[in-house]
């Protein structure tokens, strides 16, 4: 029987190339990367919210609350930077 490899031998090189590609594009395209990172954070946050409500919220509402929490934190961080570093703006 032939053995199947899911990850090729060059997976580490490909991962490093992907990371360097994202790192190069970071300054030019921040919105897609920030959106991706926030959705990944919501993958961790929404199940915790769903579990904390003992099933009284539906899953889609737990996801919405997670997004609202992330937006609130982002806005608070932005306002904190604006207040303490106004010369940048």
Secondary structure, DSSP 8 states (H G I E B T S, - for coil): -----SS-TTHHHHHHHHHHHHHHHTTT-HHHHHHHHHHHHHHHHHHHHHHHTTT-S-HHHHHHHHHHHHHHHHHHHHHHHHHH-GGG-
